[in-house]
Amino acid sequence: MKKIFKAISSLALTAMLACSVIGAVGCGGSTTSDVDEEGNTVIKIAFHVDKESAEGKAYAKRISAFNTAYKDQKIKASASYIARSAGATDYETTLINQQNSNKLADIITFDAPNCASYAQSKLIYDISNIVPSSVKSDFITVNEYQGKLYGLPIQESSAGFFYNKALFAQAGIDASGYTAENPWTFAQFKEVCGKLKSAGITPVDMRMDATQDEMATYLLYPFIYAAGGSFVSEDGYTATGYFNSQESKKGFQFLKDLVTEGYTSYAIGATDFFTGSVGMYLSSGWTIPDIDSKYTSTFPDRNSWGLLPYPQDVQKASATGSWSYAITNNHHKDKSKIKELLLWMVTPESSKVITDATGMIPARRSVETNYEAGSPEDVLMKQLQSTGVQRPVTVGYPAFSSNFRSVIYGLGDNDLTTLLNARANDIQDRLDVLASRN
Amino acid sequence: MLWLITGIVAAALFAALMAVVIKDIVVAKKKKVRYGVRESVSAYLLLAPATILALIFVMLPIVYSLGYAFTDYYLLEPDYMQFIGFENFIKIFESIGKQGMIYHAIINTLKFVVGVVPLQIGLALGLALFVNNKRKGTGIFKVCYFAPVVISLTITAQLWLQILSPSETGLLNSILGWFGVPPQDFIRNEEGAIWWIVLLSAWQGCGYQMLIFLSGLSNIRQDLYEAASLDGANKWQQFLHITVPALRSTFLFIVITVFVGASRVMVQPMLMTDEKPHTITISYWMYLEGYRYREVGYSAAMALLMTIVMGAITLVQRTVLREKD
């Protein structure tokens, strides 16, 4: 009897141990308090960067300033930093896990192309009625889906053609007339490439090899818009007839011609432009500090290199896009105090602090930039304001992006029509599945 | 809802564990074995933390995955998950029929397995035979051959991307350039890319199997070789009639582990080409479906099918290679 009692006691102990472990995991379902011990309403905000990075420190600085400014109103911001150790998917997975365990922050940062899918899935909140129109109109771009506002950009980016002035001079090219306001044409672009090639210089690194991640999509999609093409219908659910339209094909054909005519290739080394063997290099603003600091033997000063805008065909188009803020559809139903933090994080002052840390372009027009006229930063800023076009807004963005990259990857060796039709059908299959969920 | 399911599954698994404990106690009492109930319960108590963690982190995900395979779970909308029966499986077979990406993933995975299993095992055995002697300096070779195993796959993939760079300055192209061969785009080549990934993987993984073979080789009695030598057997005959039979169980283990590892290849194509028809593999496609395209249900269905196929093949391998008693 005594032994049986002991056995039952031991079993009970085991059960308690098991339950405590399972309980520790299972307790994730409860929500954390929205009010701290001092009676402050706590607004949680999640950032996609490491806290110790320059960008993370800039966010922390603005959060600290917010807490000081709103101390009397009993509103307190609490920031979490989710470093993207394995890319943007890693960050997204964390957000989804938080949503499933009812722990999603009140404000999140998100990569702009995800706006449609996040909005469609109600992960993020419609802020159309929260953001004053004067604020909204001050942004160069905003994140909208089906006519509603869902996100405000943290900062902006644009890309262009960095060029080696010495090599241009060697090829007898004067590029001074091509400005952000008056971009060059597809034909003029090819003409410049032709002159460089004739001078024995590899004309341009179009980053055709950057198809392992979003880079190729980000840098090359404007060519399709410039040729009059598009990728999906306005509602974002139809790709066939858009992705493979005649106009889109014309844009892709231009890129293909650059390969087949020997103006660019998939084999250009990552540093070939920086070591002085390639005339032009398509990249974003983040290349500016690299050229200034790392490649001084090829580019000793800013007179040795310049930045040219995207070429135009039937219309002007240039790359835009960065991360944005959004209010989430979490358990916190009263969004009035969350609004305060959102609007604080996008004030011109916040924008200045953050862009000073990242070197990117401010998302708001009213932010003073002090860019020298004609400087690379000035070219990017003006181009962004006058010709910036967002990547397609569609719930099937991941399918669009990977298929776009597949087209770029296969441009050199495949029949373009066949390639575009196959990729358009693949995107359409994905969009059909997503549409069936509505 | 998700937590309710977790709770039910966890409770069921825990109840199963408790049943095993109780059964063990009853059997022990009936058979009047030497160890008592207290020892038995203590043993299970000691095992409990590991068992519970295994249940949570191994069994639960498997059970979840099984369940998800029959749902339309979309990663961003877990609350709208619905039971859809065999629809995901039908879609998979339809996609194979239409020669969609899953078709390419299957073909590439087959190519990878067919290439990497014999190559990696052959390399491992060759290296093991080479370093399996008492000559001076073989320790250095062992370290060299094993080094790639401890290097992250991400780093080795990047290293090989540099070696195979299509640029004139790429290592392999530079060497080819000495012989007047124009630069080759090895990884974009639709026919050749998967075989480069096979080579990389075999190179990276063979050091580990080499150690296992070495362990097997050290267990073979030297007098067998001496006797064979006295009987006039040459080295090849000794290898064929002594080494190979003695390594049968080692072979079985290595073939199964290399086969299973090869069937799950994902990191190399992910890092070297991203999602491309000529290098996509089943595991990578499952990952893409689940995370990039957020179709968790569909991805889970693929995982279930793959588990069944792999299990069946492993059983066949075990039967064919099983050591005769």
Interface residues (C-beta under 8 A of the other chain):
Chain A: K3 I4 K6 A7 S10 L11 L13 T14 A15 L17 A18 C19 V21 I22 V25 G26 G28 G29 T89 E92 T93 I96 Q99 N100 S117 Y118 Q120 S121 K122 L123 D209 T211 Q212 D213 S265 Y266 A267 I268 G269 D272 P398 A399 S402 R405 S406 Y409 G412 D413 D426 R430 V433 R437
Chain B: L2 W3 T6 G7 A10 F14 L17 M18 V21 I22 I25 G36 V37 R38 V41 S42 Y44 L45 A48 P49 I52 L53 I56 D72 Y74 L75 L76 E77 P78 Y80 G100 M101 S165 P166 S167 E168 T169 G170 P183 D185 R188 E190 L271 M272 T273 D274 E275 K276 P277 L288 Y291 R292 Y293 R294 E295
